[in-house]
C-alpha cells in the first residue's frame, strides 16, 4: 500500500526471528539500494516488539525510516522516505505508527 512516500510491506518471516529478518533486510538494502544506516532502535508497534531503522540513501543522501515488526510468520515493514517541498510525511508516519494495532 502506498500513501505518498509511506508504505507497508508484508513479507514471510520464514521461521526466523525479528532480529534476523531485520538484519537480512538491512544487509540487502545496504548492498542493493545503497542505504547508509544511521541507527537501529528497539520499540513497540501494535503491541509487538519492533525495530526502527533510520537510514540515508541516494546521491542527495535522502532520509528514510523503516519500522519492522513480526507476528506469526509475517514480517511487517512500515517505511517512509523524505522528499518534496511540503513534506508532512514525518507527522503522518508518526501518527500511523503510534496508533497501529493488529485486529487479530
C-alpha positions in Angstrom: 0.0 0.0 0.0 1.4 3.4 -1.0 0.3 6.7 0.6 2.7 9.3 -0.8 6.1 8.1 0.3 4.7 6.0 3.1 4.5 2.2 2.5 3.6 -1.0 4.3 5.1 -4.2 3.0 4.3 -7.7 4.4 6.8 -10.5 3.9 7.1 -14.1 5.0 9.2 -14.3 8.2 10.5 -17.7 7.2 10.8 -19.1 10.7 13.5 -16.5 11.5 13.4 -14.1 14.5 12.6 -10.4 14.1 16.3 -9.5 14.6 17.4 -12.0 11.9 14.8 -10.7 9.5 15.8 -7.0 10.2 19.5 -7.8 9.7 18.7 -9.7 6.4 16.6 -6.8 5.1 19.1 -4.1 6.2 22.0 -6.0 4.7 20.1 -6.3 1.4 19.1 -2.6 1.4 22.7 -1.6 2.1 24.1 -3.8 -0.7 21.4 -3.3 -3.3 20.0 0.2 -2.6 23.0 1.9 -1.0 21.4 2.5 2.4 23.7 4.1 4.9 22.3 3.1 8.3 22.2 5.9 10.9 20.6 4.0 13.8 18.6 0.9 14.8 16.5 1.2 17.9 14.0 -1.2 19.6 10.4 0.0 20.0 6.9 -1.5 20.0 4.4 -1.5 17.2 0.8 -2.7 17.6 1.8 -4.2 21.0 4.6 -6.3 19.4 8.4 -5.8 19.7 9.7 -3.8 16.7 12.9 -2.3 15.4 13.2 1.2 13.9 15.9 1.7 11.3 16.9 5.3 10.3 18.9 5.5 7.0 20.1 7.7 4.2 20.3 6.8 0.5 20.8 8.2 -3.0 23.1 10.9 -4.3 21.3 13.6 -2.3 21.5 11.5 0.9 17.7 11.4 1.3 16.4 10.3 4.7 14.2 7.3 5.4 12.7 5.4 8.3 11.6 1.8 8.5 9.8 0.2 11.4 9.7 -3.6 11.4 7.6 -6.0 13.5 6.8 -9.6 13.2 3.7 -11.6 14.0 3.1 -15.2 13.3 5.0 -15.9 10.1 4.6 -12.4 8.7 7.1 -9.5 8.8 5.5 -6.1 8.6 7.7 -3.3 7.3 6.3 0.3 7.6 8.5 2.9 5.9 8.7 6.4 4.6 11.2 8.4 2.7 11.7 12.2 2.8 11.2 14.3 -0.3 9.1 17.0 -1.8 8.9 20.6 -0.6 5.8 20.3 1.6 6.9 17.1 3.4 4.3 16.2 6.1 5.2 12.5 6.0 7.1 12.5 9.3 3.9 13.7 11.2 1.6 11.3 9.3 4.1 8.4 9.6 4.4 9.1 13.4 0.6 9.1 13.7 0.3 5.8 11.8 3.0 4.1 13.9 1.7 5.4 17.2 -1.9 4.2 16.5 -1.2 1.0 14.6 -3.0 -2.1 16.0 -3.3 -5.7 14.9 -7.0 -6.7 14.8 -6.5 -10.4 15.4 
